[in-house]
């Protein structure tokens, strides 16, 4: 069962990257298959259409973003200095970790 979930996640990730690079309309199921080295039959076993793949990619992105927002909210809520935490978070997102 975990192999199926792993394969599905790889397909979603590959499709998402191609959608970002080429755009949804320009990305074909063949492109996705080629990027993963799988057959169309295998791809269609997991997803019946490109639209279904896009929906799965958006769902995965939503889950990731929700987790980040919740983690950030928790840090801010438990901080004695929320303004400093917000500024620090923003700085890390813009410039990366401190190089001290």
TORPA-4810 file (N, C-alpha, C, O; in nm, 3 decimals):
<nodes>
NODE_1_0.081_-0.119_0.000_0.000_0.000_0.000_0.086_0.127_0.000_0.053_0.224_-0.068_X
NODE_2_0.196_0.127_0.075_0.281_0.245_0.080_0.349_0.272_-0.054_0.377_0.387_-0.087_X
NODE_3_0.375_0.166_-0.131_0.433_0.186_-0.264_0.336_0.261_-0.353_0.376_0.348_-0.431_X
NODE_4_0.208_0.228_-0.342_0.106_0.297_-0.421_0.099_0.444_-0.383_0.091_0.531_-0.470_X
NODE_5_0.101_0.473_-0.254_0.097_0.611_-0.206_0.222_0.685_-0.251_0.213_0.801_-0.292_X
NODE_6_0.338_0.620_-0.242_0.463_0.681_-0.284_0.461_0.713_-0.434_0.503_0.822_-0.474_X
NODE_7_0.414_0.620_-0.514_0.406_0.641_-0.660_0.310_0.756_-0.691_0.339_0.842_-0.774_X
NODE_8_0.197_0.756_-0.622_0.098_0.863_-0.642_0.158_0.999_-0.607_0.138_1.096_-0.680_X
NODE_9_0.231_1.006_-0.497_0.294_1.132_-0.455_0.397_1.178_-0.558_0.407_1.297_-0.587_X
NODE_10_0.473_1.084_-0.613_0.572_1.120_-0.715_0.504_1.175_-0.840_0.553_1.270_-0.902_X
NODE_11_0.393_1.115_-0.878_0.319_1.161_-0.995_0.267_1.303_-0.971_0.279_1.390_-1.057_X
NODE_12_0.210_1.326_-0.854_0.157_1.458_-0.821_0.269_1.562_-0.823_0.252_1.670_-0.881_X
NODE_13_0.382_1.530_-0.761_0.495_1.624_-0.758_0.546_1.655_-0.898_0.573_1.771_-0.930_X
NODE_14_0.561_1.553_-0.981_0.610_1.574_-1.118_0.512_1.659_-1.198_0.552_1.750_-1.270_X
NODE_15_0.384_1.629_-1.185_0.282_1.705_-1.257_0.282_1.850_-1.211_0.274_1.941_-1.293_X
NODE_16_0.291_1.872_-1.082_0.292_2.007_-1.027_0.409_2.088_-1.082_0.393_2.203_-1.122_X
NODE_17_0.526_2.027_-1.083_0.645_2.096_-1.136_0.627_2.131_-1.284_0.661_2.241_-1.327_X
NODE_18_0.573_2.038_-1.360_0.550_2.065_-1.502_0.443_2.171_-1.522_0.456_2.255_-1.612_X
NODE_19_0.339_2.170_-1.442_0.236_2.272_-1.452_0.296_2.410_-1.427_0.261_2.507_-1.494_X
NODE_20_0.387_2.418_-1.330_0.452_2.546_-1.301_0.545_2.588_-1.414_0.548_2.705_-1.453_X
NODE_21_0.621_2.494_-1.468_0.718_2.524_-1.574_0.651_2.557_-1.707_0.684_2.657_-1.770_X
NODE_22_0.558_2.473_-1.749_0.501_2.483_-1.883_0.360_2.541_-1.887_0.311_2.582_-1.992_X
NODE_23_0.296_2.545_-1.772_0.156_2.585_-1.767_0.068_2.462_-1.778_0.107_2.360_-1.835_X
NODE_24_-0.052_2.472_-1.722_-0.143_2.358_-1.722_-0.181_2.316_-1.863_-0.175_2.197_-1.896_X
NODE_25_-0.219_2.411_-1.946_-0.264_2.378_-2.081_-0.154_2.315_-2.166_-0.181_2.227_-2.248_X
NODE_26_-0.032_2.361_-2.148_0.079_2.311_-2.231_0.135_2.177_-2.184_0.203_2.108_-2.259_X
NODE_27_0.107_2.142_-2.061_0.156_2.015_-2.007_0.063_1.902_-2.053_-0.059_1.911_-2.040_X
NODE_28_0.122_1.797_-2.106_0.044_1.681_-2.150_0.067_1.564_-2.055_0.163_1.561_-1.979_X
NODE_29_-0.022_1.469_-2.062_-0.004_1.347_-1.984_0.123_1.275_-2.030_0.192_1.212_-1.950_X
NODE_30_0.154_1.286_-2.158_0.280_1.229_-2.210_0.401_1.293_-2.144_0.497_1.225_-2.109_X
NODE_31_0.397_1.426_-2.125_0.507_1.496_-2.058_0.527_1.442_-1.917_0.640_1.419_-1.874_X
NODE_32_0.418_1.421_-1.847_0.425_1.371_-1.710_0.483_1.230_-1.708_0.569_1.198_-1.627_X
NODE_33_0.434_1.146_-1.799_0.486_1.009_-1.809_0.636_1.009_-1.839_0.713_0.936_-1.778_X
NODE_34_0.674_1.092_-1.934_0.815_1.098_-1.975_0.904_1.145_-1.860_1.014_1.093_-1.841_X
NODE_35_0.857_1.243_-1.785_0.939_1.294_-1.675_0.961_1.189_-1.565_1.060_1.194_-1.492_X
NODE_36_0.868_1.096_-1.555_0.877_0.992_-1.452_0.927_0.859_-1.505_0.963_0.770_-1.427_X
NODE_37_0.930_0.845_-1.637_0.970_0.717_-1.695_0.866_0.609_-1.673_0.899_0.492_-1.650_X
NODE_38_0.738_0.647_-1.680_0.630_0.550_-1.663_0.541_0.550_-1.787_0.547_0.642_-1.870_X
NODE_39_0.460_0.448_-1.799_0.369_0.438_-1.913_0.241_0.517_-1.885_0.209_0.549_-1.770_X
NODE_40_0.169_0.547_-1.992_0.039_0.613_-1.976_-0.058_0.525_-1.898_-0.139_0.572_-1.819_X
NODE_41_-0.046_0.395_-1.922_-0.133_0.301_-1.851_-0.114_0.314_-1.700_-0.211_0.314_-1.624_X
NODE_42_0.010_0.325_-1.658_0.040_0.341_-1.516_-0.015_0.474_-1.465_-0.077_0.479_-1.358_X
NODE_43_0.006_0.580_-1.540_-0.042_0.711_-1.498_-0.194_0.711_-1.483_-0.248_0.760_-1.383_X
NODE_44_-0.263_0.656_-1.582_-0.409_0.653_-1.578_-0.465_0.559_-1.472_-0.581_0.569_-1.434_X
NODE_45_-0.383_0.467_-1.425_-0.424_0.381_-1.314_-0.442_0.466_-1.187_-0.524_0.435_-1.101_X
NODE_46_-0.363_0.573_-1.177_-0.368_0.660_-1.060_-0.460_0.780_-1.079_-0.531_0.820_-0.987_X
NODE_47_-0.458_0.839_-1.199_-0.534_0.961_-1.226_-0.602_0.949_-1.362_-0.537_0.921_-1.463_X
NODE_48_-0.732_0.972_-1.364_-0.808_0.953_-1.488_-0.799_1.072_-1.584_-0.836_1.060_-1.700_X
NODE_49_-0.747_1.187_-1.534_-0.737_1.303_-1.621_-0.633_1.401_-1.568_-0.589_1.392_-1.453_X
NODE_50_-0.596_1.493_-1.653_-0.502_1.597_-1.614_-0.567_1.689_-1.510_-0.501_1.738_-1.419_X
NODE_51_-0.697_1.712_-1.525_-0.770_1.795_-1.429_-0.771_1.731_-1.290_-0.757_1.801_-1.190_X
NODE_52_-0.786_1.601_-1.285_-0.781_1.530_-1.156_-0.642_1.544_-1.093_-0.630_1.558_-0.972_X
NODE_53_-0.540_1.540_-1.176_-0.403_1.558_-1.127_-0.383_1.699_-1.072_-0.320_1.717_-0.968_X
NODE_54_-0.437_1.798_-1.142_-0.426_1.936_-1.095_-0.496_1.952_-0.961_-0.443_2.017_-0.871_X
NODE_55_-0.612_1.893_-0.946_-0.685_1.899_-0.819_-0.604_1.834_-0.707_-0.599_1.886_-0.595_X
NODE_56_-0.541_1.722_-0.736_-0.458_1.654_-0.635_-0.338_1.740_-0.598_-0.299_1.745_-0.481_X
NODE_57_-0.278_1.807_-0.697_-0.163_1.894_-0.671_-0.205_2.012_-0.583_-0.134_2.050_-0.490_X
NODE_58_-0.321_2.070_-0.614_-0.371_2.181_-0.532_-0.402_2.135_-0.389_-0.375_2.208_-0.294_X
NODE_59_-0.456_2.017_-0.375_-0.486_1.964_-0.242_-0.358_1.946_-0.161_-0.353_1.979_-0.042_X
NODE_60_-0.255_1.893_-0.225_-0.126_1.873_-0.157_-0.066_2.008_-0.117_-0.012_2.023_-0.007_X
NODE_61_-0.076_2.106_-0.206_-0.025_2.240_-0.177_-0.103_2.303_-0.062_-0.044_2.366_0.026_X
NODE_62_-0.234_2.285_-0.061_-0.319_2.338_0.046_-0.278_2.279_0.181_-0.270_2.350_0.281_X
NODE_63_-0.253_2.149_0.184_-0.212_2.082_0.308_-0.078_2.138_0.356_-0.061_2.165_0.475_X
NODE_64_0.016_2.154_0.265_0.148_2.208_0.302_0.137_2.351_0.356_0.197_2.384_0.458_X
NODE_65_0.061_2.434_0.285_0.046_2.573_0.326_-0.026_2.584_0.461_0.012_2.665_0.546_X
NODE_66_-0.128_2.503_0.481_-0.200_2.503_0.608_-0.107_2.466_0.723_-0.112_2.528_0.829_X
NODE_67_-0.024_2.366_0.702_0.070_2.324_0.806_0.168_2.436_0.839_0.200_2.459_0.956_X
NODE_68_0.215_2.506_0.737_0.310_2.617_0.761_0.242_2.731_0.836_0.301_2.788_0.928_X
NODE_69_0.121_2.764_0.798_0.047_2.871_0.866_0.019_2.833_1.010_0.036_2.915_1.100_X
NODE_70_-0.022_2.709_1.034_-0.050_2.664_1.171_0.077_2.666_1.256_0.073_2.705_1.372_X
NODE_71_0.188_2.622_1.199_0.314_2.624_1.274_0.356_2.766_1.307_0.399_2.795_1.419_X
NODE_72_0.342_2.854_1.211_0.377_2.994_1.233_0.284_3.056_1.336_0.329_3.131_1.423_X
NODE_73_0.156_3.027_1.327_0.059_3.081_1.423_0.091_3.035_1.564_0.080_3.112_1.659_X
NODE_74_0.131_2.908_1.578_0.164_2.855_1.710_0.287_2.927_1.766_0.290_2.963_1.883_X
NODE_75_0.387_2.948_1.683_0.510_3.016_1.727_0.475_3.157_1.774_0.522_3.202_1.879_X
NODE_76_0.395_3.226_1.696_0.357_3.363_1.731_0.272_3.366_1.857_0.291_3.450_1.944_X
NODE_77_0.177_3.273_1.867_0.087_3.270_1.982_0.159_3.238_2.112_0.119_3.286_2.218_X
NODE_78_0.264_3.160_2.106_0.336_3.121_2.227_0.456_3.210_2.255_0.526_3.190_2.354_X
NODE_79_0.480_3.305_2.171_0.595_3.394_2.188_0.561_3.509_2.283_0.449_3.559_2.285_X
NODE_80_0.661_3.548_2.360_0.645_3.666_2.445_0.660_3.793_2.362_0.617_3.901_2.403_X
NODE_81_0.724_3.778_2.245_0.750_3.892_2.158_0.702_3.862_2.017_0.784_3.841_1.928_X
NODE_82_0.569_3.860_1.995_0.517_3.819_1.864_0.565_3.906_1.748_0.588_3.854_1.639_X
NODE_83_0.581_4.036_1.770_0.626_4.122_1.660_0.766_4.082_1.614_0.793_4.079_1.494_X
NODE_84_0.853_4.051_1.708_0.989_4.008_1.674_0.986_3.875_1.601_1.062_3.854_1.507_X
NODE_85_0.897_3.784_1.644_0.884_3.655_1.576_0.837_3.672_1.433_0.888_3.607_1.342_X
NODE_86_0.740_3.760_1.412_0.688_3.785_1.277_0.798_3.843_1.189_0.815_3.800_1.075_X
NODE_87_0.872_3.939_1.241_0.981_4.000_1.163_1.089_3.898_1.132_1.141_3.894_1.021_X
NODE_88_1.122_3.815_1.230_1.224_3.713_1.209_1.179_3.612_1.104_1.257_3.573_1.017_X
NODE_89_1.052_3.569_1.112_0.998_3.476_1.014_1.003_3.537_0.875_1.047_3.471_0.780_X
NODE_90_0.960_3.660_0.861_0.962_3.728_0.732_1.104_3.739_0.678_1.127_3.719_0.559_X
NODE_91_1.198_3.772_0.764_1.338_3.784_0.722_1.391_3.651_0.672_1.459_3.645_0.570_X
NODE_92_1.360_3.541_0.745_1.407_3.408_0.703_1.347_3.369_0.570_1.416_3.309_0.487_X
NODE_93_1.220_3.402_0.547_1.155_3.366_0.420_1.214_3.448_0.305_1.226_3.397_0.194_X
NODE_94_1.250_3.572_0.330_1.305_3.656_0.224_1.453_3.630_0.197_1.496_3.624_0.082_X
NODE_95_1.530_3.613_0.305_1.675_3.608_0.291_1.739_3.476_0.330_1.860_3.460_0.316_X
NODE_96_1.660_3.381_0.379_1.716_3.253_0.422_1.761_3.261_0.566_1.747_3.365_0.630_X
NODE_97_1.816_3.150_0.616_1.861_3.148_0.757_1.975_3.247_0.779_2.050_3.280_0.687_X
NODE_98_1.984_3.293_0.902_2.091_3.387_0.938_2.227_3.327_0.906_2.249_3.208_0.924_X
NODE_99_2.314_3.411_0.859_2.450_3.367_0.824_2.549_3.404_0.933_2.668_3.421_0.906_X
NODE_100_2.502_3.416_1.056_2.588_3.458_1.168_2.693_3.356_1.199_2.774_3.376_1.290_X
</nodes>
